[in-house]
């Protein structure tokens, strides 16, 4: 009788990156219904995987030097047969090797991967360019998965949705209002507009669109007090700052799950919305590592707005190391997409 597959997926990095392994979890479960499937992430991103019916256990690594051997010991206790190191890190490569996992697959051919005798898949310098979730899936394909389904997914309980609705009611927001999640931050993880550009967008929306029975929920924790005050001056009661009322990532996920639309740059929260099947308007740079083809929203309800080649050449540096999205992606383009949504009842764009 074949030995049960016991598979560990390792991705100890940021929110959007961890969202990209959720298709792997589903497709591994579809391929081997009786497998034991686990993940290893940082503690704060493990929240993304809560309630996932395809996952048996979620392990964490706080990345502290003092916890290295504790993580090795924990991994070893599960007797994994396979490990998929989606993001190459020397720490994780040695942890998997020392935990005694025989079948290990990583990305590229780093020295530490060679020293730990790790098999690998290549991204071929991202040529041809594909979506990040598709690149992640290559590691699952390496051990036998056959799929083209790379749609991310996150699972939210009714209790979490009820808690999010209670938050709206606490802010005097009717549950019949359209809820637009207006996320202006990126914490430097992706090219993004500055706050003055988002204010210009709000001014244009409130001048030209019917915002009755619509509320814009400000969710980015890094917003400046001046931005919040200016936004409320523009939109009045239709602008509600809930950024300090979301103490955990899971609270943000719950709120997104009952939203009608999210506006966001190509950073973690928009990938959460994608995985929750919420319509999105995504703002993307033209560069290969940030463009919509690599990091765009996948669900069919959304639109990815990207800096054009011509605008990139005009506003960005020649080597594309300096992104000019602030001027290269016009407010009119984004407001048109949002207005299209506002003209509809509660449908996709």
C-alpha angles and dihedrals in degrees: 000000000000116000115253113259112241107191129190120195113200123200112145098175141085135334099262092045092054091048086060093064094057093086088053091054092051095045094046088053091047091051096044110023092180097048123117106236126191139165134214115207139142114284098254095050094048085081088074089067098049114125092013104152092201094058126083100190140357115216124193138209119195089200092232117145091232094056098054097102093040088059091047090052092048093049091047091054091065094056094222118197095196136029126191112200101198096176113040111235126159091222094056094041091058093041091056092045094048091046088064099242106161102197109053126165125190139167122266126342108287116172092248090052090054092047091051093047093240122170114228149199121216129227090200090223088303092293114167091029116231136170117288091239089056092051089050091051089059089078091055090046088054090066097042112286115138114196146118094198106113100157108137119228138195125186123222126189125227088245090059092048091049090051090052091050089050088055090056092050091049087058093049092252116149115233087227093060121104108253118215115186104214104195111180101171135084104168087229094297094118140012108277145171120262119245095261089061092053089050090052088053092051091050091052093047094050092047096051113021134069102251096171110131089012127116127193111212113206107212109164113109093205095064115129120237089241091055093050092048092047092047092052090048089055098044105022114193090000091071115073124176109214097158094110092046095065104078096172140033088246090058089054090049090052092051093048090051091064095041126111098211140001126209112196144134119253096289139112102291094054090053088051088054091048091053090049090052093242119151111255141190104208126195113214139181120229095237116111094242093051105028127116093253089062102032106012127132109269104197114103095236095070143077126218113209113201136183108258122240090248094051091045091055091048101043107024128070117268092249090046091233089119113056120211097195089132090072102014097065107058124219090231092063093052096042090052090056092047093045090053088058094045090054090059126070104238104319137120121281 
